[in-house]
Amino acid sequence: MSTFRRFLGLAALLVLFTAVLTAASGEEVYTKRCSSCHDQANPRIPFRDSLKKLPASRILKVLDFGVMMQVAYQMTREEREAVARFLGTNAIETPLPAEAFCKDRKVSINGKSKFMWNGWSPKGDNARFQAADVAGLSIDQVKKLKLTWAFGYDGDVNAFALPAFFDGQMFVGSARGSIYALRSENGCVQWTFDANGPVRSAMIVVPNGSRHALLFGDQIGW
């Protein structure tokens, strides 16, 4: 029995020793791979304090499939997990609250409306220019615009995908790989879809028989 107890004691010490090594390894990986960028004040790079507010699972996803793939491909899986645990919190990524969703989640596409912005431009010429008769705004009016609503990308520290707009209907992708269908009048969510990786492309809505399909690309090639 005493031999068995000594074995259990040794096993407990090994587990504790492993945990200490993992924590130290995460700090070492951060110092070697991450600190040169994330410890400097650069508006284009999330600062370390911002990363420490994110769930570790979110950081790991970015290392595996996100914008940090080019840096993380040189790291082992154990190193990625260690630095994610070192930086991130133990919080679980939570879904959107019920109050964020529209009471009526029906999505309606008016493909014939002149009030639309599909893809990177309203037209196929990619001019990224909205005509005055559609915009309906003068320079003086732009100065008087006020914020009606704001939509936050939960867990993200940047945003770069351009939304598609169809006569009050919006579609947009996020850096974490979530696609949102939003109602432009109040920003309520109609549905969400999880892509395989971060979405940087603009949303493109195309006819698909009697319905419409939403086309986009993510940063891991899907």
PADOMI-588337 format. One record per residue (C-alpha): residue number from 1; residue in three letters; x, y, z. Coordinates in Angstrom, 1 decimal. Each point is the difference from the previous one (the first is absolute). Layout:
BEGIN
<rec resi="NUM" resn="ALA" east="X" north="Y" up="Z"/>
...
//
This chain:
BEGIN
<rec resi="1" resn="MET" east="0.0" north="0.0" up="0.0"/>
<rec resi="2" resn="SER" east="2.8" north="2.4" up="0.9"/>
<rec resi="3" resn="THR" east="1.6" north="-0.6" up="-3.5"/>
<rec resi="4" resn="PHE" east="-3.4" north="0.8" up="-1.6"/>
<rec resi="5" resn="ARG" east="-0.2" north="3.2" up="2.0"/>
<rec resi="6" resn="ARG" east="3.5" north="1.0" up="-0.9"/>
<rec resi="7" resn="PHE" east="-0.9" north="-0.6" up="-3.7"/>
<rec resi="8" resn="LEU" east="-3.1" north="2.3" up="0.4"/>
<rec resi="9" resn="GLY" east="2.1" north="2.6" up="1.6"/>
<rec resi="10" resn="LEU" east="2.6" north="-0.1" up="-2.8"/>
<rec resi="11" resn="ALA" east="-2.8" north="0.1" up="-2.6"/>
<rec resi="12" resn="ALA" east="-1.4" north="3.2" up="1.7"/>
<rec resi="13" resn="LEU" east="3.4" north="1.6" up="0.0"/>
<rec resi="14" resn="LEU" east="0.4" north="-0.8" up="-3.7"/>
<rec resi="15" resn="VAL" east="-3.4" north="1.5" up="-0.9"/>
<rec resi="16" resn="LEU" east="0.9" north="3.2" up="2.0"/>
<rec resi="17" resn="PHE" east="3.5" north="0.2" up="-1.6"/>
<rec resi="18" resn="THR" east="-1.6" north="-0.4" up="-3.4"/>
<rec resi="19" resn="ALA" east="-2.4" north="2.8" up="0.7"/>
<rec resi="20" resn="VAL" east="2.8" north="2.3" up="1.0"/>
<rec resi="21" resn="LEU" east="2.0" north="-0.9" up="-3.1"/>
<rec resi="22" resn="THR" east="-3.0" north="0.7" up="-2.2"/>
<rec resi="23" resn="ALA" east="-0.6" north="3.4" up="1.6"/>
<rec resi="24" resn="ALA" east="3.7" north="0.9" up="-0.4"/>
<rec resi="25" resn="SER" east="0.0" north="-1.3" up="-3.5"/>
<rec resi="26" resn="GLY" east="-2.9" north="2.2" up="-0.9"/>
<rec resi="27" resn="GLU" east="1.9" north="3.1" up="1.2"/>
<rec resi="28" resn="GLU" east="3.1" north="-1.1" up="-1.8"/>
<rec resi="29" resn="VAL" east="-1.9" north="-0.5" up="-3.2"/>
<rec resi="30" resn="TYR" east="-1.6" north="3.4" up="0.3"/>
<rec resi="31" resn="THR" east="3.4" north="1.7" up="0.7"/>
<rec resi="32" resn="LYS" east="1.6" north="-1.7" up="-3.0"/>
<rec resi="33" resn="ARG" east="-2.8" north="0.1" up="-2.5"/>
<rec resi="34" resn="CYS" east="-2.5" north="2.7" up="1.0"/>
<rec resi="35" resn="SER" east="1.4" north="2.7" up="2.2"/>
<rec resi="36" resn="SER" east="1.9" north="1.9" up="-2.7"/>
<rec resi="37" resn="CYS" east="-3.3" north="1.0" up="-1.5"/>
<rec resi="38" resn="HIS" east="-2.6" north="-0.2" up="2.7"/>
<rec resi="39" resn="ASP" east="2.0" north="1.9" up="2.7"/>
<rec resi="40" resn="GLN" east="0.4" north="3.1" up="-2.2"/>
<rec resi="41" resn="ALA" east="-2.6" north="2.7" up="-0.4"/>
<rec resi="42" resn="ASN" east="-1.1" north="-0.4" up="-3.6"/>
<rec resi="43" resn="PRO" east="-3.7" north="0.8" up="-0.9"/>
<rec resi="44" resn="ARG" east="0.1" north="-2.8" up="-2.6"/>
<rec resi="45" resn="ILE" east="1.1" north="-2.7" up="2.5"/>
<rec resi="46" resn="PRO" east="-2.1" north="-1.1" up="3.0"/>
<rec resi="47" resn="PHE" east="2.0" north="0.8" up="3.2"/>
<rec resi="48" resn="ARG" east="0.7" north="-2.7" up="2.6"/>
<rec resi="49" resn="ASP" east="-2.6" north="1.4" up="2.4"/>
<rec resi="50" resn="SER" east="-2.7" north="-0.3" up="-2.6"/>
<rec resi="51" resn="LEU" east="1.0" north="-3.7" up="-0.7"/>
<rec resi="52" resn="LYS" east="-0.2" north="-0.7" up="3.7"/>
<rec resi="53" resn="LYS" east="-3.7" north="0.8" up="-0.1"/>
<rec resi="54" resn="LEU" east="-0.8" north="-2.7" up="-2.6"/>
<rec resi="55" resn="PRO" east="-0.8" north="-3.6" up="0.7"/>
<rec resi="56" resn="ALA" east="2.9" north="-2.4" up="-0.6"/>
<rec resi="57" resn="SER" east="-2.1" north="-2.0" up="-2.4"/>
<rec resi="58" resn="ARG" east="-0.4" north="3.1" up="-2.1"/>
<rec resi="59" resn="ILE" east="3.7" north="0.7" up="-0.1"/>
<rec resi="60" resn="LEU" east="0.8" north="-3.6" up="-0.9"/>
<rec resi="61" resn="LYS" east="-2.5" north="0.2" up="-2.9"/>
<rec resi="62" resn="VAL" east="1.8" north="3.1" up="-1.4"/>
<rec resi="63" resn="LEU" east="3.3" north="-1.8" up="0.3"/>
<rec resi="64" resn="ASP" east="-1.3" north="-3.1" up="-1.8"/>
<rec resi="65" resn="PHE" east="-2.2" north="1.5" up="-2.7"/>
<rec resi="66" resn="GLY" east="0.1" north="3.8" up="0.3"/>
<rec resi="67" resn="VAL" east="2.1" north="3.0" up="-0.9"/>
<rec resi="68" resn="MET" east="2.9" north="-1.4" up="2.1"/>
<rec resi="69" resn="MET" east="0.4" north="-3.2" up="-2.0"/>
<rec resi="70" resn="GLN" east="3.1" north="1.3" up="-1.8"/>
<rec resi="71" resn="VAL" east="1.7" north="0.5" up="3.4"/>
<rec resi="72" resn="ALA" east="-1.5" north="-3.1" up="1.7"/>
<rec resi="73" resn="TYR" east="0.9" north="-2.5" up="-2.6"/>
<rec resi="74" resn="GLN" east="3.5" north="-0.2" up="1.4"/>
<rec resi="75" resn="MET" east="-1.4" north="-0.8" up="3.5"/>
<rec resi="76" resn="THR" east="-0.9" north="-3.5" up="1.2"/>
<rec resi="77" resn="ARG" east="-3.5" north="-0.7" up="1.0"/>
<rec resi="78" resn="GLU" east="1.1" north="-0.1" up="3.7"/>
<rec resi="79" resn="GLU" east="1.6" north="3.4" up="-0.4"/>
<rec resi="80" resn="ARG" east="-3.2" north="1.5" up="-1.4"/>
<rec resi="81" resn="GLU" east="-2.1" north="-1.4" up="2.8"/>
<rec resi="82" resn="ALA" east="2.5" north="1.1" up="2.6"/>
<rec resi="83" resn="VAL" east="0.2" north="3.7" up="-1.2"/>
<rec resi="84" resn="ALA" east="-3.8" north="0.1" up="-0.4"/>
<rec resi="85" resn="ARG" east="-0.4" north="-1.1" up="3.6"/>
<rec resi="86" resn="PHE" east="2.7" north="2.4" up="1.1"/>
<rec resi="87" resn="LEU" east="-1.7" north="3.0" up="-1.6"/>
<rec resi="88" resn="GLY" east="-3.7" north="-0.8" up="0.0"/>
<rec resi="89" resn="THR" east="-2.7" north="-0.5" up="2.6"/>
<rec resi="90" resn="ASN" east="-1.8" north="-3.2" up="1.0"/>
<rec resi="91" resn="ALA" east="-3.3" north="1.5" up="-1.2"/>
<rec resi="92" resn="ILE" east="-2.1" north="-1.9" up="-2.4"/>
<rec resi="93" resn="GLU" east="-1.0" north="1.7" up="-3.3"/>
<rec resi="94" resn="THR" east="-3.6" north="0.8" up="0.5"/>
<rec resi="95" resn="PRO" east="-2.7" north="0.3" up="-2.7"/>
<rec resi="96" resn="LEU" east="-1.8" north="3.2" up="-0.7"/>
<rec resi="97" resn="PRO" east="-2.7" north="0.8" up="2.6"/>
<rec resi="98" resn="ALA" east="-3.6" north="-0.5" up="-0.9"/>
<rec resi="99" resn="GLU" east="-0.7" north="3.8" up="0.0"/>
<rec resi="100" resn="ALA" east="2.5" north="0.4" up="-2.9"/>
<rec resi="101" resn="PHE" east="-2.3" north="-1.8" up="-2.4"/>
<rec resi="102" resn="CYS" east="-2.9" north="1.4" up="-2.0"/>
<rec resi="103" resn="LYS" east="-3.5" north="-1.0" up="1.0"/>
<rec resi="104" resn="ASP" east="-0.6" north="-0.8" up="-3.7"/>
<rec resi="105" resn="ARG" east="3.1" north="-1.8" up="-1.4"/>
<rec resi="106" resn="LYS" east="-1.3" north="-0.2" up="-3.5"/>
<rec resi="107" resn="VAL" east="2.6" north="1.2" up="-2.6"/>
<rec resi="108" resn="SER" east="-1.3" north="1.7" up="-3.0"/>
<rec resi="109" resn="ILE" east="2.1" north="0.9" up="-3.1"/>
<rec resi="110" resn="ASN" east="-1.1" north="2.7" up="-2.4"/>
<rec resi="111" resn="GLY" east="2.4" north="-0.6" up="-2.9"/>
<rec resi="112" resn="LYS" east="-1.7" north="2.6" up="-2.1"/>
<rec resi="113" resn="SER" east="0.3" north="2.9" up="2.4"/>
<rec resi="114" resn="LYS" east="2.4" north="2.8" up="-0.9"/>
<rec resi="115" resn="PHE" east="1.0" north="0.3" up="3.7"/>
<rec resi="116" resn="MET" east="2.5" north="-2.8" up="0.1"/>
<rec resi="117" resn="TRP" east="3.8" north="-0.6" up="0.4"/>
<rec resi="118" resn="ASN" east="0.9" north="-3.5" up="-1.0"/>
<rec resi="119" resn="GLY" east="3.6" north="-1.1" up="0.4"/>
<rec resi="120" resn="TRP" east="2.8" north="2.6" up="-0.1"/>
<rec resi="121" resn="SER" east="-2.1" north="2.4" up="-2.1"/>
<rec resi="122" resn="PRO" east="-3.6" north="0.6" up="-0.9"/>
<rec resi="123" resn="LYS" east="0.9" north="-0.9" up="-3.6"/>
<rec resi="124" resn="GLY" east="2.3" north="-2.5" up="-1.7"/>
<rec resi="125" resn="ASP" east="2.5" north="2.7" up="-1.0"/>
<rec resi="126" resn="ASN" east="1.4" north="-0.1" up="3.6"/>
<rec resi="127" resn="ALA" east="0.1" north="3.8" up="0.1"/>
<rec resi="128" resn="ARG" east="-1.1" north="0.0" up="3.7"/>
<rec resi="129" resn="PHE" east="-2.1" north="3.1" up="-0.8"/>
<rec resi="130" resn="GLN" east="-3.6" north="0.6" up="0.9"/>
<rec resi="131" resn="ALA" east="-1.9" north="2.3" up="-2.3"/>
<rec resi="132" resn="ALA" east="-1.6" north="3.2" up="1.5"/>
<rec resi="133" resn="ASP" east="-3.6" north="-1.0" up="-0.9"/>
<rec resi="134" resn="VAL" east="0.5" north="-3.2" up="2.0"/>
<rec resi="135" resn="ALA" east="2.0" north="1.4" up="2.9"/>
<rec resi="136" resn="GLY" east="-2.4" north="2.9" up="0.4"/>
<rec resi="137" resn="LEU" east="2.5" north="2.0" up="2.0"/>
<rec resi="138" resn="SER" east="1.9" north="3.2" up="-0.5"/>
<rec resi="139" resn="ILE" east="3.2" north="0.9" up="1.8"/>
<rec resi="140" resn="ASP" east="-1.8" north="2.3" up="2.4"/>
<rec resi="141" resn="GLN" east="-2.4" north="-2.8" up="0.9"/>
<rec resi="142" resn="VAL" east="2.8" north="-2.4" up="0.7"/>
<rec resi="143" resn="LYS" east="1.3" north="2.4" up="2.7"/>
<rec resi="144" resn="LYS" east="-3.3" north="-0.3" up="1.8"/>
<rec resi="145" resn="LEU" east="-0.3" north="-3.8" up="0.0"/>
<rec resi="146" resn="LYS" east="-0.5" north="-1.5" up="3.5"/>
<rec resi="147" resn="LEU" east="0.6" north="-3.6" up="1.2"/>
<rec resi="148" resn="THR" east="-3.2" north="-2.1" up="0.0"/>
<rec resi="149" resn="TRP" east="1.4" north="-3.3" up="1.1"/>
<rec resi="150" resn="ALA" east="3.3" north="-1.8" up="0.4"/>
<rec resi="151" resn="PHE" east="0.8" north="-3.7" up="-0.4"/>
<rec resi="152" resn="GLY" east="3.0" north="-1.5" up="1.9"/>
<rec resi="153" resn="TYR" east="1.9" north="-3.1" up="-1.2"/>
<rec resi="154" resn="ASP" east="0.2" north="-2.1" up="3.2"/>
<rec resi="155" resn="GLY" east="3.6" north="-1.0" up="0.7"/>
<rec resi="156" resn="ASP" east="1.5" north="1.8" up="-3.0"/>
<rec resi="157" resn="VAL" east="2.6" north="2.7" up="0.1"/>
<rec resi="158" resn="ASN" east="-0.3" north="1.1" up="-3.6"/>
<rec resi="159" resn="ALA" east="-2.4" north="0.0" up="-2.9"/>
<rec resi="160" resn="PHE" east="0.6" north="0.1" up="-3.7"/>
<rec resi="161" resn="ALA" east="-2.8" north="-1.7" up="-2.0"/>
<rec resi="162" resn="LEU" east="-2.3" north="2.3" up="-2.0"/>
<rec resi="163" resn="PRO" east="-3.7" north="-0.6" up="0.4"/>
<rec resi="164" resn="ALA" east="-2.5" north="-0.6" up="-2.8"/>
<rec resi="165" resn="PHE" east="-3.1" north="2.2" up="0.2"/>
<rec resi="166" resn="PHE" east="-3.4" north="-0.7" up="-1.6"/>
<rec resi="167" resn="ASP" east="-2.8" north="2.5" up="0.6"/>
<rec resi="168" resn="GLY" east="0.2" north="-0.3" up="3.8"/>
<rec resi="169" resn="GLN" east="1.6" north="-3.5" up="0.2"/>
<rec resi="170" resn="MET" east="3.7" north="-0.4" up="0.9"/>
<rec resi="171" resn="PHE" east="2.5" north="-2.8" up="0.0"/>
<rec resi="172" resn="VAL" east="3.5" north="0.2" up="1.4"/>
<rec resi="173" resn="GLY" east="2.9" north="-2.3" up="1.0"/>
<rec resi="174" resn="SER" east="2.3" north="0.3" up="3.1"/>
<rec resi="175" resn="ALA" east="3.6" north="-0.6" up="0.8"/>
<rec resi="176" resn="ARG" east="-1.0" north="-2.9" up="2.2"/>
<rec resi="177" resn="GLY" east="-1.7" north="-1.7" up="-2.9"/>
<rec resi="178" resn="SER" east="-3.7" north="0.8" up="0.8"/>
<rec resi="179" resn="ILE" east="-2.4" north="1.2" up="-2.7"/>
<rec resi="180" resn="TYR" east="-2.9" north="2.2" up="1.1"/>
<rec resi="181" resn="ALA" east="-3.3" north="0.8" up="-1.6"/>
<rec resi="182" resn="LEU" east="-1.1" north="3.4" up="1.4"/>
<rec resi="183" resn="ARG" east="-3.0" north="2.3" up="-0.4"/>
<rec resi="184" resn="SER" east="1.4" north="3.4" up="-0.9"/>
<rec resi="185" resn="GLU" east="-2.7" north="2.0" up="1.8"/>
<rec resi="186" resn="ASN" east="1.1" north="-1.1" up="3.5"/>
<rec resi="187" resn="GLY" east="2.8" north="-2.5" up="-0.3"/>
<rec resi="188" resn="CYS" east="-1.8" north="-3.0" up="1.3"/>
<rec resi="189" resn="VAL" east="1.3" north="-3.4" up="-1.0"/>
<rec resi="190" resn="GLN" east="-2.1" north="-2.3" up="-2.2"/>
<rec resi="191" resn="TRP" east="2.4" north="-2.9" up="-0.2"/>
<rec resi="192" resn="THR" east="3.7" north="-0.9" up="0.4"/>
<rec resi="193" resn="PHE" east="2.3" north="-2.5" up="-1.8"/>
<rec resi="194" resn="ASP" east="3.4" north="-1.2" up="1.1"/>
<rec resi="195" resn="ALA" east="2.6" north="-0.2" up="-2.8"/>
<rec resi="196" resn="ASN" east="3.2" north="-2.1" up="0.2"/>
<rec resi="197" resn="GLY" east="2.2" north="3.0" up="0.4"/>
<rec resi="198" resn="PRO" east="0.1" north="3.8" up="0.2"/>
<rec resi="199" resn="VAL" east="-2.0" north="1.8" up="-2.7"/>
<rec resi="200" resn="ARG" east="1.7" north="2.9" up="-1.6"/>
<rec resi="201" resn="SER" east="-1.9" north="0.1" up="-3.3"/>
<rec resi="202" resn="ALA" east="-3.1" north="2.0" up="-0.9"/>
<rec resi="203" resn="MET" east="-3.3" north="-1.8" up="0.0"/>
<rec resi="204" resn="ILE" east="-1.5" north="-0.7" up="-3.4"/>
<rec resi="205" resn="VAL" east="-3.7" north="-0.9" up="-0.5"/>
<rec resi="206" resn="VAL" east="-0.8" north="-1.9" up="-3.2"/>
<rec resi="207" resn="PRO" east="-3.3" north="-1.5" up="-1.4"/>
<rec resi="208" resn="ASN" east="-0.3" north="-3.7" up="0.6"/>
<rec resi="209" resn="GLY" east="-3.2" north="-1.2" up="-1.7"/>
<rec resi="210" resn="SER" east="-2.9" north="1.5" up="1.8"/>
<rec resi="211" resn="ARG" east="2.2" north="0.9" up="3.0"/>
<rec resi="212" resn="HIS" east="3.3" north="1.8" up="0.6"/>
<rec resi="213" resn="ALA" east="3.4" north="-1.3" up="1.2"/>
<rec resi="214" resn="LEU" east="2.6" north="1.9" up="2.0"/>
<rec resi="215" resn="LEU" east="3.6" north="-0.5" up="-1.3"/>
<rec resi="216" resn="PHE" east="3.2" north="0.8" up="1.9"/>
<rec resi="217" resn="GLY" east="3.5" north="-1.3" up="0.6"/>
<rec resi="218" resn="ASP" east="1.8" north="-0.6" up="3.2"/>
<rec resi="219" resn="GLN" east="3.7" north="0.3" up="0.7"/>
<rec resi="220" resn="ILE" east="0.7" north="-3.7" up="0.0"/>
<rec resi="221" resn="GLY" east="-1.2" north="-0.5" up="-3.5"/>
<rec resi="222" resn="TRP" east="-3.7" north="-1.0" up="0.3"/>
//
